[in-house]
Amino acid sequence: MTQPTIESILQEKRLFPPPEAFSKQAHIKSLEQYQQLCDRAEADPEGFWAELAEQELHWFQKWETVLDWQPPFAQWFVGGKLNITYNCLDRHLSTWRRNKAALIWEGEPGDSRTLTYAQLHREVCQMANVLKQLGVQKGDRIGIYLPMIPEAAIAMLACARIGAPHTVIFGGFSAEALKDRLNDASAKLVITADGGFRKDKVVALKEQVDLALGNHGVPSLENVLVVRRTQEKSRWSRAETTGGTIYKQGFRGLPRRADGQRGHAVYFVYQRHYGQTQGRRS
């Protein structure tokens, strides 16, 4: 008898239909309905996405043109204005979702947090206000160098709320890699933590930030905002010195930046108490 090979095992053709009760509550209730959506999108892509955008998103100003396609450049919903945090949070506050869990998180040591839409909205507003009080304005670039904690998502939403493009930097990167990315973005502020937990060990993130900023390492940086996570002792000293930003591996190992754009709006908010190192403004 011929033994099955890896190649033959990968030929999976079985179908596993969901329970009927689950399908009834789903947005797309069947494979047939999904195929109908695909056919509509292929036949009239502009009409298809315009309908979804109007149904699923809140617009402060409706678009004038759905798609401006001048190869290789494409602009969707030209003239429209929206804010990503309003769509993620604010529009749910007057509905039953206000008290629904928006973020469920469990840390490596076993600690956990659950934030409802209302609670997450408050956290985002508080961090946005802290950024504004530290002088961050629309267009200023922010570095986010955090472990996998709720404040990472909160920081991204806070930056989007006040129109400050952010770059998320992997918490496992070295001080040198961190410095390269902060300099490439001309970051005005970096949000980090005293440390994070990874594989039962404490990773000293604030220490890496200190190394990156040493000897005028990032001249554009004015402030460091620190979230207390591990309660590790950190060295506190005075510094000497459009959408998000995503980094890919570039030529000869150097980071390559790709900037995105988003809608914008500004909101007034309350302050939350975060540990911080405030540097001298240039």
Secondary structure, 3 states (H helix, E strand, C coil): CCCCCHHHHCCCCCCCCCCHHHHHHCCCCCHHHHHHHHHHHHHCHHHHHHHHHHHHCCCCECCCEEEEEECCEEEEEECCECCHHHHHCHHHCCCHHHHCEEEEEECCCCCEEEEEHHHHHHHHHHHHHHHHHCCCCCCCCEEEECCCCHHHHHHHHHHHHHCCCEEECCCCCCHHHHHHHHHHHCCCEEEEECCEEECCEEECHHHHHHHHHCCCCCCCCCEEEEECCCCCCCCCCCCCCCCCEEEEECHHHCEEEEECCCCCCCCCCCCCCCEEEECCCC
